[in-house]
């Protein structure tokens, strides 16, 4: 009976010690997926600023109040899209060695963050495209 208990303990230690690296590998893959989205869209922050700048310049030449409001709306949307990225980055809490969350909690969190950064990406790309379309219309 004692041998069975020792074998069981050894097996349990081996099994659970092998799960952690697998869990970490799974987590790292999801972190990589999140960061790929971030890294692809982060350089577009400059596009946001440049589009806002061009819209502000165009607004100086426009006398129609409705068009001025449309320009202002696009400038605001671009600003909010950029702020969305900054907020997402400020709030991101990647797992660390001191993390007390379970693997499942970490995975749920990372899945949520992946959805959020994809939403930020879509918002940034959409507002840039909208601003560029308006600039073309104003020319």
C-alpha positions in Angstrom: 0.0 0.0 0.0 2.8 2.3 0.9 4.5 1.7 -2.5 1.2 2.4 -4.3 1.0 5.7 -2.4 4.5 6.6 -3.3 4.0 5.7 -7.0 0.7 7.8 -7.0 2.5 10.8 -5.4 5.4 10.5 -7.9 2.9 10.2 -10.8 0.9 13.2 -9.5 4.0 15.4 -9.1 5.2 14.4 -12.6 1.8 15.0 -14.1 1.2 18.4 -12.5 4.7 19.6 -13.1 4.3 18.8 -16.8 0.9 20.7 -17.0 2.4 24.0 -16.0 4.8 24.4 -18.9 2.0 23.3 -21.3 -0.3 25.9 -19.7 2.4 28.5 -20.0 3.0 27.6 -23.6 -0.7 28.0 -24.3 -0.8 31.3 -22.5 2.3 32.5 -24.4 0.7 31.6 -27.7 -2.4 33.6 -26.9 -0.3 36.5 -25.7 1.6 36.4 -29.0 -1.7 36.5 -30.9 -2.8 39.6 -28.8 0.5 41.3 -29.4 0.5 40.6 -33.2 -2.8 42.6 -33.4 -1.4 45.4 -31.2 1.9 45.5 -33.1 0.1 45.7 -36.5 -2.1 48.6 -35.5 0.1 50.6 -33.1 2.0 52.3 -36.0 -1.3 53.6 -37.2 -1.3 56.0 -34.3 0.8 58.3 -36.6 -1.9 58.0 -39.3 -4.4 59.1 -36.8 -2.4 62.2 -35.9 -1.6 63.0 -39.5 -5.3 62.6 -40.6 -6.4 64.9 -37.7 -3.8 67.5 -38.7 -4.9 67.5 -42.3 -8.6 67.7 -41.3 -7.8 70.7 -39.1 -6.0 72.4 -41.9 -8.9 71.7 -44.3 -11.4 73.1 -41.8 -9.7 76.5 -41.9 -10.7 76.8 -45.6 -14.3 75.6 -45.2 -17.1 78.1 -44.6 -20.1 75.6 -44.6 -21.1 74.9 -41.0 -22.4 71.4 -41.8 -19.0 70.5 -43.4 -17.2 72.0 -40.4 -19.2 69.9 -38.1 -18.5 66.8 -40.2 -14.8 67.6 -40.0 -15.0 68.1 -36.2 -16.9 64.8 -35.9 -14.1 63.0 -37.7 -11.4 64.7 -35.7 -13.2 63.6 -32.5 -13.6 60.0 -33.8 -9.9 59.8 -34.6 -9.0 61.2 -31.2 -11.2 58.6 -29.4 -9.7 55.8 -31.5 -6.2 56.8 -30.4 -7.4 57.1 -26.8 -8.8 53.6 -27.1 -5.4 52.3 -27.9 -3.7 54.2 -25.1 -6.4 53.0 -22.6 -6.1 49.4 -23.8 -2.3 49.5 -23.4 -2.5 51.1 -19.9 -5.0 48.5 -18.7 -3.3 45.4 -20.1 -2.1 43.1 -17.3 -0.1 40.3 -18.9 0.5 37.2 -16.7 3.7 37.1 -14.7 5.5 34.6 -12.4 3.8 36.3 -9.4 0.4 36.0 -11.0 -2.1 34.2 -8.6 -4.8 33.7 -11.3 -5.5 30.1 -12.5 -4.7 29.1 -16.0 -8.4 29.3 -16.9 -8.7 32.8 -15.5 -5.6 33.9 -17.4 -6.9 32.3 -20.6 -10.3 34.0 -20.2 -8.6 37.4 -19.5 -6.3 37.0 -22.6 -9.3 36.0 -24.8 -11.1 39.1 -23.6 -8.0 41.3 -24.3 -7.7 39.7 -27.8 -11.3 40.8 -28.6 -10.7 44.2 -27.1 -7.5 44.9 -29.1 -9.2 43.7 -32.2 -12.0 46.2 -31.5 -9.4 48.9 -31.0 -7.8 47.9 -34.3 -11.0 48.0 -36.2 -12.0 51.3 -34.7 -8.6 52.9 -35.5 -8.6 51.6 -39.1 -12.2 52.6 -39.6 -11.8 56.1 -38.3 -8.6 56.6 -40.4 -10.4 55.4 -43.5 -13.3 57.7 -42.8 -11.0 60.7 -42.2 -9.1 60.0 -45.4 -12.4 59.7 -47.4 -13.5 63.0 -46.0 -10.2 64.6 -47.0 -10.6 63.3 -50.5 -14.1 64.7 -50.7 -12.9 68.1 -49.5 -10.3 68.3 -52.2 
